[in-house]
Amino acid sequence: MLDALPTTLSDALQWRYAVKKFDPSKPVSDDKIDAVLDSIQLAPTSSGSQPFKVLVIRNDDVRAKLRAVSFDQPQVTDSTALLVFAAWDNYSEDRIDNVVDVHAEQRPGTREMLEGYYGNLKAMYLPRDPYVNFEHAARQSYIALGFAMYTAAQMQIDTTPMEGFDAAAVDEILGLSDQGLKAVSYLAIGTRADEGDWLAPMAKVRKSKDVLFERID
């Protein structure tokens, strides 16, 4: 581990990796987890809709059930907390109207403008196939996932983003379908183990910039 917190964006991103083995005897403090949750709340989303919900799961029994449908990955149960990002299964008039209500309450005098803007969104979103809308909502949740990972890295909090699970089974375990939600991703938050993580000593592998980027000036 670094002797001091990363001071730059590059330092933080170099320090982080997708932890494969957490040490459950070294829990992350509540205030640090709250800071990660703050970053999720403040993350940008398309039209400010925040079309997802994040379940913060610490219950051991629930996490054991989730691990059983997540290819037995130990991060699910050995982390301090497991965040489950669940996106709206569709856009609806009521959901979009609720977005308008929230914005109008926090920005007095804007309701007429908001109703015009979000009325145009309804005309665009509501006729679409529900799966297209779910995919759009899921992409918004990934923006928040990225903000959470970077915020954690800045504080030297270890995380593991995960998609390796039976989404339908997760939905059933957590009762997501009844809420009009579908599981999209996990973020396990904890402390990397001192030993036993095969990935920890490995070099960070990324494409070179000349391959990854194409500049059009």
C-alpha positions as CSV (number, residue, x, y, z in Angstrom):
1,M,0.0,0.0,0.0
2,L,1.1,3.6,-0.6
3,D,2.5,5.5,2.4
4,A,0.2,8.4,1.7
5,L,-3.1,9.0,-0.1
6,P,-2.8,9.5,-3.9
7,T,-2.5,13.2,-4.6
8,T,-3.4,13.2,-8.3
9,L,-5.9,11.5,-10.5
10,S,-3.2,9.5,-12.1
11,D,-1.8,8.3,-8.7
12,A,-5.3,7.2,-7.7
13,L,-6.0,5.3,-10.9
14,Q,-2.6,3.6,-10.8
15,W,-3.2,2.5,-7.3
16,R,-6.6,0.9,-7.8
17,Y,-7.2,-2.5,-9.2
18,A,-10.1,-4.9,-9.2
19,V,-9.4,-6.7,-5.9
20,K,-9.8,-10.5,-6.0
21,K,-9.4,-11.2,-2.3
22,F,-10.6,-8.9,0.5
23,D,-9.7,-9.1,4.2
24,P,-13.0,-9.1,6.1
25,S,-11.1,-8.4,9.4
26,K,-10.3,-4.9,8.1
27,P,-13.6,-3.3,7.4
28,V,-14.0,0.1,5.7
29,S,-15.4,2.8,8.0
30,D,-19.0,4.0,7.6
31,D,-17.9,7.6,6.8
32,K,-15.7,6.4,3.9
33,I,-18.5,4.3,2.5
34,D,-20.8,7.3,2.9
35,A,-18.3,9.3,0.8
36,V,-18.6,6.8,-2.0
37,L,-22.4,6.9,-1.8
38,D,-22.2,10.7,-2.0
39,S,-20.3,10.5,-5.3
40,I,-22.9,8.2,-6.7
41,Q,-25.6,10.6,-5.7
42,L,-23.8,13.5,-7.4
43,A,-22.8,11.6,-10.6
44,P,-24.2,13.0,-13.8
45,T,-27.0,11.2,-15.7
46,S,-28.9,11.8,-18.9
47,S,-31.3,14.6,-18.3
48,G,-30.7,14.4,-14.6
49,S,-33.0,11.4,-14.4
50,Q,-31.0,9.1,-12.2
51,P,-32.9,6.1,-13.5
52,F,-31.5,3.5,-11.1
53,K,-31.3,2.5,-7.5
54,V,-28.3,1.3,-5.4
55,L,-28.8,-1.3,-2.8
56,V,-26.1,-1.2,0.0
57,I,-26.0,-4.7,1.3
58,R,-24.2,-5.8,4.4
59,N,-26.5,-8.5,5.6
60,D,-24.5,-11.8,5.7
61,D,-27.5,-14.1,4.8
62,V,-28.4,-12.0,1.8
63,R,-24.8,-11.8,0.6
64,A,-24.4,-15.5,0.9
65,K,-27.5,-16.0,-1.3
66,L,-26.0,-13.5,-3.8
67,R,-22.6,-15.3,-3.8
68,A,-24.4,-18.5,-4.7
69,V,-25.7,-16.9,-7.9
70,S,-22.5,-15.0,-8.6
71,F,-20.1,-17.8,-9.5
72,D,-19.1,-18.2,-5.9
73,Q,-17.0,-15.1,-6.0
74,P,-15.7,-14.4,-2.5
75,Q,-15.7,-10.6,-2.9
76,V,-19.5,-10.7,-2.5
77,T,-19.3,-11.9,1.1
78,D,-15.8,-10.8,2.2
79,S,-16.1,-7.2,1.3
80,T,-17.4,-4.6,3.9
81,A,-20.4,-3.8,1.8
82,L,-21.8,-4.9,-1.6
83,L,-23.4,-2.2,-3.7
84,V,-25.9,-3.5,-6.3
85,F,-26.7,-1.1,-9.1
86,A,-30.2,-1.8,-10.4
87,A,-31.6,0.2,-13.3
88,W,-35.2,1.0,-14.2
89,D,-36.7,-1.7,-16.3
90,N,-38.4,1.0,-18.4
91,Y,-39.2,4.7,-18.6
92,S,-42.8,5.6,-17.7
93,E,-44.9,8.7,-17.5
94,D,-45.0,8.5,-13.7
95,R,-41.3,8.0,-13.4
96,I,-40.5,11.0,-15.7
97,D,-43.1,13.1,-13.9
98,N,-41.4,12.3,-10.6
99,V,-38.1,13.6,-12.0
100,V,-39.9,16.8,-12.9
101,D,-41.3,17.1,-9.4
102,V,-37.9,16.6,-7.8
103,H,-36.2,19.2,-10.1
104,A,-39.1,21.7,-9.7
105,E,-39.0,21.4,-5.9
106,Q,-35.2,22.1,-5.8
107,R,-35.3,24.8,-8.5
108,P,-38.4,26.9,-7.8
109,G,-40.0,28.7,-10.8
110,T,-38.8,26.2,-13.3
111,R,-41.8,23.8,-13.6
112,E,-43.2,25.2,-16.8
113,M,-39.8,24.9,-18.5
114,L,-39.2,21.4,-17.0
115,E,-42.6,20.1,-18.2
116,G,-41.8,21.2,-21.7
117,Y,-38.4,19.6,-21.7
118,Y,-39.4,16.4,-20.1
119,G,-42.6,16.3,-22.2
120,N,-40.3,16.0,-25.2
121,L,-38.4,13.2,-23.5
122,K,-41.7,11.3,-22.9
123,A,-42.5,11.6,-26.6
124,M,-39.1,10.1,-27.4
125,Y,-38.8,7.5,-24.6
126,L,-42.3,6.1,-24.0
127,P,-42.9,4.6,-27.5
128,R,-39.6,2.8,-27.4
129,D,-39.1,-0.9,-26.7
130,P,-38.8,-1.4,-22.9
131,Y,-35.4,-3.2,-23.4
132,V,-34.0,-0.2,-25.2
133,N,-35.1,2.0,-22.3
134,F,-33.6,-0.4,-19.8
135,E,-30.3,-0.4,-21.6
136,H,-30.3,3.4,-21.6
137,A,-31.0,3.5,-17.8
138,A,-28.3,0.9,-17.3
139,R,-25.7,3.0,-19.0
140,Q,-26.5,5.9,-16.6
141,S,-25.8,3.6,-13.7
142,Y,-22.4,2.8,-15.1
143,I,-21.5,6.5,-15.0
144,A,-22.3,6.5,-11.3
145,L,-20.3,3.2,-10.9
146,G,-17.3,4.9,-12.4
147,F,-17.6,7.9,-10.0
148,A,-17.8,5.6,-7.1
149,M,-14.7,3.7,-8.1
150,Y,-12.6,6.9,-8.6
151,T,-13.8,8.4,-5.3
152,A,-12.9,5.2,-3.5
153,A,-9.5,5.1,-5.2
154,Q,-8.8,8.7,-4.0
155,M,-9.3,7.6,-0.4
156,Q,-7.4,4.3,-0.9
157,I,-10.6,2.3,-0.5
158,D,-10.5,-1.0,-2.4
159,T,-13.3,-1.9,-4.8
160,T,-14.2,-4.6,-7.3
161,P,-16.7,-3.9,-10.1
162,M,-18.5,-7.0,-11.0
163,E,-20.9,-8.2,-13.7
164,G,-20.4,-12.0,-13.1
165,F,-23.8,-13.0,-11.7
166,D,-27.1,-14.4,-12.7
167,A,-29.1,-11.2,-13.1
168,A,-32.5,-12.9,-13.0
169,A,-31.6,-14.7,-9.8
170,V,-30.3,-11.5,-8.2
171,D,-33.6,-9.8,-9.1
172,E,-35.5,-12.5,-7.4
173,I,-33.4,-12.6,-4.2
174,L,-33.6,-8.8,-3.8
175,G,-37.2,-8.4,-5.0
176,L,-36.2,-6.0,-7.7
177,S,-38.8,-6.9,-10.3
178,D,-41.5,-5.7,-7.8
179,Q,-39.8,-2.3,-7.8
180,G,-39.5,-2.2,-11.6
181,L,-35.8,-2.7,-11.4
182,K,-33.2,-5.0,-12.9
183,A,-29.7,-5.7,-11.5
184,V,-26.9,-4.3,-13.7
185,S,-23.6,-4.5,-11.7
186,Y,-22.0,-4.9,-8.3
187,L,-19.4,-2.8,-6.6
188,A,-17.8,-4.6,-3.7
189,I,-16.1,-2.3,-1.2
190,G,-13.5,-3.5,1.3
191,T,-9.8,-3.8,2.1
192,R,-7.4,-5.9,0.0
193,A,-5.9,-8.9,1.7
194,D,-2.1,-8.8,2.3
195,E,-1.8,-12.3,0.8
196,G,-3.6,-14.6,-1.5
197,D,-4.7,-12.2,-4.3
198,W,-3.2,-13.4,-7.5
199,L,-3.8,-10.1,-9.3
200,A,-2.3,-7.8,-6.7
201,P,1.4,-8.1,-7.8
202,M,0.6,-8.0,-11.5
203,A,1.4,-5.0,-13.7
204,K,-1.5,-2.8,-14.8
205,V,-2.2,-3.6,-18.4
206,R,-3.8,-1.1,-20.7
207,K,-3.6,-0.3,-24.5
208,S,-1.0,2.2,-25.4
209,K,-2.3,5.7,-26.1
210,D,-1.4,5.6,-29.8
211,V,-3.7,2.6,-30.2
212,L,-6.5,3.7,-27.9
213,F,-6.8,7.3,-29.1
214,E,-7.3,8.7,-32.6
215,R,-6.9,12.5,-32.8
216,I,-8.8,14.4,-35.4
217,D,-7.5,18.0,-35.3
